[in-house]
Amino acid sequence: MKKIFLLSLIILIAAVTLIAQDSKVIETEFKVFGNCGMCKTRIEKAVKIKEVKYAKWNKDTKMLKIAFESTIDVDSLQKRVAEVGHDTEKFKANDEVYAALPKCCLYRDNPKTH
């Protein structure tokens, strides 16, 4: 009985190790348009999923620095941001979602943000 338990434990540890090795952490950054602290909160919350290890949006540079597991791709993260109303380098937010943002967050007609 003790041998079976020990063998099971070794197999479990080996499986967890293999799974952990398959998902590398990728670090990148991409442009996300926005204006203020509310934008920052919304953008960072949009990518707050278990695969994302770090996400920080800079209001001045409009860049989102992000570290995420290789089990997802950067396009899916950019789509998540666009879904909450913020254009990215690759994806434009839905016009209705964008229009529903607070007035201070509306960046499309602001020449300083593009």
N, CA, C and O atoms as a GROMACS GRO file, in nm:
protein
  456
    1MET      N    1   0.082  -0.119   0.000
    1MET     CA    2   0.000   0.000   0.000
    1MET      C    3   0.087   0.126   0.000
    1MET      O    4   0.059   0.222  -0.071
    2LYS      N    5   0.192   0.122   0.081
    2LYS     CA    6   0.282   0.236   0.090
    2LYS      C    7   0.353   0.260  -0.044
    2LYS      O    8   0.374   0.375  -0.083
    3LYS      N    9   0.388   0.152  -0.113
    3LYS     CA   10   0.457   0.163  -0.242
    3LYS      C   11   0.364   0.225  -0.347
    3LYS      O   12   0.408   0.306  -0.429
    4ILE      N   13   0.238   0.186  -0.345
    4ILE     CA   14   0.141   0.239  -0.441
    4ILE      C   15   0.123   0.390  -0.419
    4ILE      O   16   0.118   0.467  -0.514
    5PHE      N   17   0.112   0.429  -0.294
    5PHE     CA   18   0.097   0.571  -0.262
    5PHE      C   19   0.219   0.649  -0.308
    5PHE      O   20   0.206   0.755  -0.369
    6LEU      N   21   0.337   0.598  -0.280
    6LEU     CA   22   0.462   0.665  -0.319
    6LEU      C   23   0.473   0.675  -0.470
    6LEU      O   24   0.512   0.779  -0.523
    7LEU      N   25   0.440   0.568  -0.540
    7LEU     CA   26   0.444   0.568  -0.686
    7LEU      C   27   0.344   0.668  -0.743
    7LEU      O   28   0.375   0.740  -0.838
    8SER      N   29   0.225   0.674  -0.686
    8SER     CA   30   0.124   0.771  -0.730
    8SER      C   31   0.172   0.913  -0.709
    8SER      O   32   0.150   1.000  -0.794
    9LEU      N   33   0.235   0.937  -0.598
    9LEU     CA   34   0.287   1.070  -0.567
    9LEU      C   35   0.396   1.110  -0.666
    9LEU      O   36   0.399   1.224  -0.712
   10ILE      N   37   0.483   1.020  -0.699
   10ILE     CA   38   0.590   1.048  -0.796
   10ILE      C   39   0.532   1.079  -0.933
   10ILE      O   40   0.577   1.171  -1.000
   11ILE      N   41   0.433   1.003  -0.975
   11ILE     CA   42   0.368   1.026  -1.104
   11ILE      C   43   0.300   1.162  -1.105
   11ILE      O   44   0.308   1.235  -1.204
   12LEU      N   45   0.233   1.197  -0.999
   12LEU     CA   46   0.166   1.327  -0.989
   12LEU      C   47   0.266   1.441  -0.998
   12LEU      O   48   0.242   1.538  -1.071
   13ILE      N   49   0.375   1.432  -0.927
   13ILE     CA   50   0.478   1.536  -0.931
   13ILE      C   51   0.536   1.548  -1.072
   13ILE      O   52   0.559   1.659  -1.120
   14ALA      N   53   0.560   1.437  -1.137
   14ALA     CA   54   0.615   1.438  -1.273
   14ALA      C   55   0.516   1.504  -1.370
   14ALA      O   56   0.558   1.581  -1.456
   15ALA      N   57   0.388   1.474  -1.356
   15ALA     CA   58   0.286   1.533  -1.444
   15ALA      C   59   0.277   1.683  -1.425
   15ALA      O   60   0.269   1.757  -1.523
   16VAL      N   61   0.278   1.728  -1.301
   16VAL     CA   62   0.272   1.872  -1.273
   16VAL      C   63   0.394   1.942  -1.329
   16VAL      O   64   0.383   2.052  -1.383
   17THR      N   65   0.509   1.881  -1.316
   17THR     CA   66   0.633   1.939  -1.369
   17THR      C   67   0.627   1.951  -1.520
   17THR      O   68   0.668   2.054  -1.575
   18LEU      N   69   0.577   1.851  -1.589
   18LEU     CA   70   0.566   1.856  -1.734
   18LEU      C   71   0.468   1.963  -1.780
   18LEU      O   72   0.495   2.035  -1.876
   19ILE      N   73   0.357   1.974  -1.711
   19ILE     CA   74   0.258   2.076  -1.745
   19ILE      C   75   0.317   2.215  -1.724
   19ILE      O   76   0.299   2.302  -1.808
   20ALA      N   77   0.386   2.235  -1.615
   20ALA     CA   78   0.447   2.365  -1.585
   20ALA      C   79   0.551   2.402  -1.690
   20ALA      O   80   0.567   2.520  -1.722
   21GLN      N   81   0.623   2.305  -1.743
   21GLN     CA   82   0.726   2.332  -1.842
   21GLN      C   83   0.664   2.371  -1.976
   21GLN      O   84   0.726   2.444  -2.053
   22ASP      N   85   0.544   2.323  -2.006
   22ASP     CA   86   0.480   2.352  -2.133
   22ASP      C   87   0.436   2.497  -2.145
   22ASP      O   88   0.431   2.549  -2.256
   23SER      N   89   0.404   2.563  -2.037
   23SER     CA   90   0.355   2.700  -2.046
   23SER      C   91   0.463   2.797  -1.998
   23SER      O   92   0.486   2.813  -1.878
   24LYS      N   93   0.526   2.861  -2.094
   24LYS     CA   94   0.626   2.963  -2.064
   24LYS      C   95   0.554   3.096  -2.043
   24LYS      O   96   0.441   3.114  -2.088
   25VAL      N   97   0.621   3.186  -1.976
   25VAL     CA   98   0.566   3.320  -1.959
   25VAL      C   99   0.626   3.410  -2.066
   25VAL      O  100   0.747   3.416  -2.084
   26ILE      N  101   0.538   3.479  -2.137
   26ILE     CA  102   0.578   3.570  -2.244
   26ILE      C  103   0.556   3.713  -2.195
   26ILE      O  104   0.453   3.742  -2.134
   27GLU      N  105   0.650   3.799  -2.221
   27GLU     CA  106   0.636   3.940  -2.186
   27GLU      C  107   0.634   4.021  -2.314
   27GLU      O  108   0.717   4.001  -2.403
   28THR      N  109   0.540   4.113  -2.322
   28THR     CA  110   0.530   4.200  -2.439
   28THR      C  111   0.459   4.328  -2.400
   28THR      O  112   0.420   4.346  -2.285
   29GLU      N  113   0.443   4.416  -2.495
   29GLU     CA  114   0.364   4.537  -2.473
   29GLU      C  115   0.297   4.576  -2.604
   29GLU      O  116   0.348   4.547  -2.713
   30PHE      N  117   0.182   4.642  -2.591
   30PHE     CA  118   0.113   4.691  -2.709
   30PHE      C  119   0.035   4.816  -2.672
   30PHE      O  120   0.002   4.839  -2.555
   31LYS      N  121   0.006   4.897  -2.774
   31LYS     CA  122  -0.061   5.024  -2.753
   31LYS      C  123  -0.210   5.002  -2.729
   31LYS      O  124  -0.276   4.925  -2.798
   32VAL      N  125  -0.261   5.073  -2.628
   32VAL     CA  126  -0.404   5.072  -2.595
   32VAL      C  127  -0.444   5.217  -2.572
   32VAL      O  128  -0.384   5.285  -2.489
   33PHE      N  129  -0.544   5.264  -2.644
   33PHE     CA  130  -0.584   5.403  -2.631
   33PHE      C  131  -0.678   5.424  -2.513
   33PHE      O  132  -0.767   5.344  -2.487
   34GLY      N  133  -0.655   5.534  -2.443
   34GLY     CA  134  -0.732   5.572  -2.326
   34GLY      C  135  -0.679   5.704  -2.274
   34GLY      O  136  -0.581   5.757  -2.326
   35ASN      N  137  -0.743   5.757  -2.170
   35ASN     CA  138  -0.707   5.890  -2.122
   35ASN      C  139  -0.674   5.901  -1.975
   35ASN      O  140  -0.591   5.984  -1.937
   36CYS      N  141  -0.736   5.821  -1.890
   36CYS     CA  142  -0.734   5.856  -1.748
   36CYS      C  143  -0.719   5.732  -1.658
   36CYS      O  144  -0.699   5.620  -1.705
   37GLY      N  145  -0.730   5.757  -1.530
   37GLY     CA  146  -0.722   5.650  -1.432
   37GLY      C  147  -0.834   5.548  -1.444
   37GLY      O  148  -0.813   5.429  -1.420
   38MET      N  149  -0.953   5.595  -1.482
   38MET     CA  150  -1.063   5.499  -1.503
   38MET      C  151  -1.032   5.408  -1.621
   38MET      O  152  -1.064   5.289  -1.618
   39CYS      N  153  -0.971   5.464  -1.724
   39CYS     CA  154  -0.930   5.382  -1.839
   39CYS      C  155  -0.829   5.277  -1.794
   39CYS      O  156  -0.841   5.160  -1.828
   40LYS      N  157  -0.731   5.320  -1.717
   40LYS     CA  158  -0.628   5.230  -1.666
   40LYS      C  159  -0.691   5.112  -1.592
   40LYS      O  160  -0.656   4.996  -1.617
   41THR      N  161  -0.783   5.142  -1.502
   41THR     CA  162  -0.850   5.037  -1.426
   41THR      C  163  -0.925   4.942  -1.518
   41THR      O  164  -0.916   4.820  -1.502
   42ARG      N  165  -0.998   4.996  -1.613
   42ARG     CA  166  -1.079   4.914  -1.705
   42ARG      C  167  -0.990   4.827  -1.794
   42ARG      O  168  -1.019   4.709  -1.814
   43ILE      N  169  -0.883   4.884  -1.846
   43ILE     CA  170  -0.792   4.811  -1.934
   43ILE      C  171  -0.725   4.696  -1.858
   43ILE      O  172  -0.724   4.582  -1.906
   44GLU      N  173  -0.671   4.726  -1.741
   44GLU     CA  174  -0.601   4.623  -1.664
   44GLU      C  175  -0.697   4.514  -1.616
   44GLU      O  176  -0.661   4.397  -1.608
   45LYS      N  177  -0.821   4.554  -1.583
   45LYS     CA  178  -0.921   4.455  -1.539
   45LYS      C  179  -0.962   4.363  -1.655
   45LYS      O  180  -0.991   4.245  -1.633
   46ALA      N  181  -0.964   4.416  -1.777
   46ALA     CA  182  -1.004   4.336  -1.894
   46ALA      C  183  -0.912   4.216  -1.916
   46ALA      O  184  -0.955   4.113  -1.968
   47VAL      N  185  -0.786   4.230  -1.877
   47VAL     CA  186  -0.690   4.120  -1.899
   47VAL      C  187  -0.656   4.048  -1.769
   47VAL      O  188  -0.560   3.971  -1.764
   48LYS      N  189  -0.734   4.072  -1.666
   48LYS     CA  190  -0.710   4.007  -1.537
   48LYS      C  191  -0.772   3.867  -1.540
   48LYS      O  192  -0.884   3.846  -1.494
   49ILE      N  193  -0.697   3.775  -1.595
   49ILE     CA  194  -0.737   3.635  -1.603
   49ILE      C  195  -0.622   3.551  -1.549
   49ILE      O  196  -0.511   3.601  -1.534
   50LYS      N  197  -0.647   3.424  -1.522
   50LYS     CA  198  -0.546   3.342  -1.455
   50LYS      C  199  -0.418   3.327  -1.536
   50LYS      O  200  -0.311   3.310  -1.478
   51GLU      N  201  -0.426   3.334  -1.667
   51GLU     CA  202  -0.307   3.318  -1.751
   51GLU      C  203  -0.217   3.442  -1.752
   51GLU      O  204  -0.100   3.434  -1.791
   52VAL      N  205  -0.271   3.555  -1.711
   52VAL     CA  206  -0.194   3.680  -1.710
   52VAL      C  207  -0.128   3.696  -1.573
   52VAL      O  208  -0.195   3.696  -1.470
   53LYS      N  209   0.002   3.710  -1.576
   53LYS     CA  210   0.080   3.723  -1.452
   53LYS      C  211   0.100   3.867  -1.411
   53LYS      O  212   0.118   3.897  -1.293
   54TYR      N  213   0.097   3.959  -1.508
   54TYR     CA  214   0.125   4.100  -1.482
   54TYR      C  215   0.066   4.182  -1.596
   54TYR      O  216   0.078   4.144  -1.712
   55ALA      N  217   0.003   4.294  -1.563
   55ALA     CA  218  -0.047   4.387  -1.665
   55ALA      C  219  -0.047   4.527  -1.606
   55ALA      O  220  -0.104   4.551  -1.500
   56LYS      N  221   0.017   4.620  -1.676
   56LYS     CA  222   0.023   4.758  -1.630
   56LYS      C  223   0.015   4.850  -1.750
   56LYS      O  224   0.099   4.843  -1.841
   57TRP      N  225  -0.086   4.936  -1.750
   57TRP     CA  226  -0.106   5.032  -1.859
   57TRP      C  227  -0.052   5.168  -1.817
   57TRP      O  228  -0.077   5.214  -1.706
   58ASN      N  229   0.023   5.231  -1.906
   58ASN     CA  230   0.081   5.363  -1.881
   58ASN      C  231  -0.001   5.468  -1.956
   58ASN      O  232  -0.010   5.467  -2.078
   59LYS      N  233  -0.061   5.559  -1.880
   59LYS     CA  234  -0.147   5.663  -1.937
   59LYS      C  235  -0.071   5.754  -2.034
   59LYS      O  236  -0.128   5.796  -2.135
   60ASP      N  237   0.054   5.783  -2.006
   60ASP     CA  238   0.130   5.875  -2.089
   60ASP      C  239   0.177   5.813  -2.220
   60ASP      O  240   0.168   5.876  -2.326
   61THR      N  241   0.225   5.691  -2.214
   61THR     CA  242   0.276   5.625  -2.335
   61THR      C  243   0.169   5.546  -2.408
   61THR      O  244   0.187   5.510  -2.524
   62LYS      N  245   0.056   5.520  -2.341
   62LYS     CA  246  -0.055   5.438  -2.395
   62LYS      C  247  -0.014   5.293  -2.418
   62LYS      O  248  -0.076   5.223  -2.498
   63MET      N  249   0.091   5.249  -2.350
   63MET     CA  250   0.140   5.112  -2.368
   63MET      C  251   0.097   5.024  -2.251
   63MET      O  252   0.106   5.063  -2.135
   64LEU      N  253   0.050   4.905  -2.286
   64LEU     CA  254   0.016   4.804  -2.186
   64LEU      C  255   0.129   4.702  -2.183
   64LEU      O  256   0.150   4.629  -2.280
   65LYS      N  257   0.201   4.698  -2.072
   65LYS     CA  258   0.305   4.596  -2.052
   65LYS      C  259   0.237   4.478  -1.987
   65LYS      O  260   0.163   4.492  -1.890
   66ILE      N  261   0.263   4.360  -2.042
   66ILE     CA  262   0.190   4.243  -1.996
   66ILE      C  263   0.277   4.118  -2.001
   66ILE      O  264   0.356   4.099  -2.094
   67ALA      N  265   0.262   4.034  -1.903
   67ALA     CA  266   0.329   3.903  -1.898
   67ALA      C  267   0.219   3.799  -1.885
   67ALA      O  268   0.132   3.808  -1.798
   68PHE      N  269   0.224   3.698  -1.974
   68PHE     CA  270   0.118   3.597  -1.976
   68PHE      C  271   0.173   3.462  -2.016
   68PHE      O  272   0.278   3.452  -2.078
   69GLU      N  273   0.100   3.359  -1.979
   69GLU     CA  274   0.138   3.222  -2.013
   69GLU      C  275   0.125   3.198  -2.163
   69GLU      O  276   0.038   3.256  -2.228
   70SER      N  277   0.210   3.114  -2.215
   70SER     CA  278   0.209   3.084  -2.358
   70SER      C  279   0.087   3.004  -2.402
   70SER      O  280   0.071   2.975  -2.520
   71THR      N  281   0.002   2.967  -2.308
   71THR     CA  282  -0.119   2.892  -2.343
   71THR      C  283  -0.225   2.981  -2.408
   71THR      O  284  -0.325   2.931  -2.460
   72ILE      N  285  -0.204   3.112  -2.405
   72ILE     CA  286  -0.293   3.207  -2.474
   72ILE      C  287  -0.208   3.293  -2.566
   72ILE      O  288  -0.085   3.289  -2.559
   73ASP      N  289  -0.272   3.371  -2.653
   73ASP     CA  290  -0.194   3.457  -2.742
   73ASP      C  291  -0.228   3.604  -2.722
   73ASP      O  292  -0.331   3.638  -2.663
   74VAL      N  293  -0.140   3.688  -2.771
   74VAL     CA  294  -0.154   3.832  -2.750
   74VAL      C  295  -0.279   3.887  -2.819
   74VAL      O  296  -0.340   3.982  -2.769
   75ASP      N  297  -0.319   3.828  -2.932
   75ASP     CA  298  -0.440   3.874  -2.999
   75ASP      C  299  -0.563   3.859  -2.910
   75ASP      O  300  -0.649   3.946  -2.907
   76SER      N  301  -0.571   3.748  -2.838
   76SER     CA  302  -0.687   3.727  -2.750
   76SER      C  303  -0.690   3.832  -2.639
   76SER      O  304  -0.797   3.873  -2.595
   77LEU      N  305  -0.573   3.876  -2.595
   77LEU     CA  306  -0.567   3.980  -2.492
   77LEU      C  307  -0.608   4.115  -2.550
   77LEU      O  308  -0.679   4.192  -2.486
   78GLN      N  309  -0.561   4.144  -2.671
   78GLN     CA  310  -0.601   4.270  -2.735
   78GLN      C  311  -0.752   4.273  -2.761
   78GLN      O  312  -0.814   4.378  -2.748
   79LYS      N  313  -0.810   4.160  -2.797
   79LYS     CA  314  -0.955   4.152  -2.818
   79LYS      C  315  -1.030   4.180  -2.688
   79LYS      O  316  -1.133   4.248  -2.689
   80ARG      N  317  -0.980   4.128  -2.577
   80ARG     CA  318  -1.044   4.150  -2.446
   80ARG      C  319  -1.047   4.300  -2.414
   80ARG      O  320  -1.146   4.351  -2.362
   81VAL      N  321  -0.939   4.368  -2.444
   81VAL     CA  322  -0.931   4.512  -2.418
   81VAL      C  323  -1.029   4.587  -2.509
   81VAL      O  324  -1.098   4.678  -2.464
   82ALA      N  325  -1.033   4.549  -2.636
   82ALA     CA  326  -1.126   4.615  -2.729
   82ALA      C  327  -1.272   4.592  -2.688
   82ALA      O  328  -1.356   4.679  -2.709
   83GLU      N  329  -1.300   4.476  -2.632
   83GLU     CA  330  -1.438   4.445  -2.590
   83GLU      C  331  -1.487   4.538  -2.479
   83GLU      O  332  -1.608   4.553  -2.463
   84VAL      N  333  -1.398   4.599  -2.403
   84VAL     CA  334  -1.441   4.690  -2.296
   84VAL      C  335  -1.435   4.836  -2.339
   84VAL      O  336  -1.457   4.925  -2.258
   85GLY      N  337  -1.406   4.861  -2.468
   85GLY     CA  338  -1.415   4.996  -2.521
   85GLY      C  339  -1.286   5.066  -2.557
   85GLY      O  340  -1.286   5.186  -2.585
   86HIS      N  341  -1.175   4.994  -2.556
   86HIS     CA  342  -1.045   5.058  -2.584
   86HIS      C  343  -0.980   4.999  -2.708
   86HIS      O  344  -0.955   4.878  -2.715
   87ASP      N  345  -0.952   5.086  -2.806
   87ASP     CA  346  -0.884   5.043  -2.927
   87ASP      C  347  -0.742   5.000  -2.894
   87ASP      O  348  -0.676   5.057  -2.806
   88THR      N  349  -0.695   4.899  -2.966
   88THR     CA  350  -0.556   4.854  -2.954
   88THR      C  351  -0.491   4.868  -3.091
   88THR      O  352  -0.553   4.918  -3.186
   89GLU      N  353  -0.367   4.825  -3.101
   89GLU     CA  354  -0.297   4.830  -3.229
   89GLU      C  355  -0.368   4.748  -3.336
   89GLU      O  356  -0.364   4.783  -3.454
   90LYS      N  357  -0.432   4.638  -3.296
   90LYS     CA  358  -0.492   4.546  -3.393
   90LYS      C  359  -0.644   4.547  -3.397
   90LYS      O  360  -0.703   4.513  -3.500
   91PHE      N  361  -0.708   4.584  -3.287
   91PHE     CA  362  -0.854   4.573  -3.278
   91PHE      C  363  -0.918   4.703  -3.235
   91PHE      O  364  -0.871   4.771  -3.143
   92LYS      N  365  -1.027   4.738  -3.304
   92LYS     CA  366  -1.102   4.858  -3.270
   92LYS      C  367  -1.222   4.817  -3.183
   92LYS      O  368  -1.290   4.718  -3.211
   93ALA      N  369  -1.246   4.895  -3.080
   93ALA     CA  370  -1.360   4.870  -2.992
   93ALA      C  371  -1.491   4.893  -3.069
   93ALA      O  372  -1.497   4.977  -3.159
   94ASN      N  373  -1.593   4.819  -3.033
   94ASN     CA  374  -1.727   4.839  -3.088
   94ASN      C  375  -1.770   4.982  -3.059
   94ASN      O  376  -1.752   5.031  -2.948
   95ASP      N  377  -1.828   5.049  -3.158
   95ASP     CA  378  -1.867   5.190  -3.143
   95ASP      C  379  -1.965   5.212  -3.029
   95ASP      O  380  -1.955   5.312  -2.958
   96GLU      N  381  -2.060   5.121  -3.010
   96GLU     CA  382  -2.158   5.136  -2.902
   96GLU      C  383  -2.092   5.121  -2.765
   96GLU      O  384  -2.126   5.194  -2.672
   97VAL      N  385  -2.001   5.028  -2.753
   97VAL     CA  386  -1.930   5.008  -2.626
   97VAL      C  387  -1.844   5.130  -2.597
   97VAL      O  388  -1.841   5.180  -2.484
   98TYR      N  389  -1.774   5.179  -2.700
   98TYR     CA  390  -1.691   5.298  -2.684
   98TYR      C  391  -1.776   5.419  -2.641
   98TYR      O  392  -1.738   5.491  -2.548
   99ALA      N  393  -1.889   5.440  -2.706
   99ALA     CA  394  -1.975   5.555  -2.677
   99ALA      C  395  -2.031   5.550  -2.535
   99ALA      O  396  -2.066   5.654  -2.478
  100ALA      N  397  -2.039   5.431  -2.477
  100ALA     CA  398  -2.093   5.417  -2.341
  100ALA      C  399  -1.988   5.445  -2.233
  100ALA      O  400  -2.022   5.447  -2.114
  101LEU      N  401  -1.863   5.466  -2.272
  101LEU     CA  402  -1.759   5.498  -2.174
  101LEU      C  403  -1.787   5.635  -2.112
  101LEU      O  404  -1.853   5.718  -2.175
  102PRO      N  405  -1.738   5.660  -1.992
  102PRO     CA  406  -1.751   5.794  -1.933
  102PRO      C  407  -1.687   5.897  -2.026
  102PRO      O  408  -1.593   5.865  -2.100
  103LYS      N  409  -1.737   6.018  -2.023
  103LYS     CA  410  -1.692   6.123  -2.115
  103LYS      C  411  -1.541   6.145  -2.110
  103LYS      O  412  -1.479   6.168  -2.214
  104CYS      N  413  -1.482   6.138  -1.993
  104CYS     CA  414  -1.338   6.161  -1.981
  104CYS      C  415  -1.255   6.050  -2.046
  104CYS      O  416  -1.136   6.068  -2.071
  105CYS      N  417  -1.319   5.937  -2.074
  105CYS     CA  418  -1.248   5.823  -2.133
  105CYS      C  419  -1.255   5.821  -2.285
  105CYS      O  420  -1.189   5.738  -2.349
  106LEU      N  421  -1.332   5.910  -2.344
  106LEU     CA  422  -1.348   5.912  -2.489
  106LEU      C  423  -1.223   5.974  -2.554
  106LEU      O  424  -1.195   6.092  -2.536
  107TYR      N  425  -1.150   5.895  -2.628
  107TYR     CA  426  -1.019   5.934  -2.679
  107TYR      C  427  -1.015   5.949  -2.831
  107TYR      O  428  -0.920   6.008  -2.883
  108ARG      N  429  -1.113   5.900  -2.904
  108ARG     CA  430  -1.104   5.899  -3.050
  108ARG      C  431  -1.099   6.037  -3.112
  108ARG      O  432  -1.029   6.056  -3.212
  109ASP      N  433  -1.169   6.133  -3.058
  109ASP     CA  434  -1.169   6.268  -3.115
  109ASP      C  435  -1.068   6.359  -3.049
  109ASP      O  436  -1.065   6.479  -3.074
  110ASN      N  437  -0.985   6.302  -2.963
  110ASN     CA  438  -0.883   6.378  -2.891
  110ASN      C  439  -0.750   6.359  -2.964
  110ASN      O  440  -0.692   6.251  -2.957
  111PRO      N  441  -0.699   6.462  -3.034
  111PRO     CA  442  -0.576   6.446  -3.110
  111PRO      C  443  -0.454   6.412  -3.024
  111PRO      O  444  -0.355   6.362  -3.077
  112LYS      N  445  -0.458   6.438  -2.896
  112LYS     CA  446  -0.345   6.409  -2.808
  112LYS      C  447  -0.329   6.260  -2.781
  112LYS      O  448  -0.222   6.216  -2.738
  113THR      N  449  -0.434   6.182  -2.806
  113THR     CA  450  -0.428   6.040  -2.774
  113THR      C  451  -0.389   5.953  -2.893
  113THR      O  452  -0.360   5.835  -2.874
  114HIS      N  453  -0.387   6.007  -3.012
  114HIS     CA  454  -0.352   5.925  -3.130
  114HIS      C  455  -0.222   5.970  -3.189
  114HIS      O  456  -0.176   5.913  -3.288
   0.00000   0.00000   0.00000
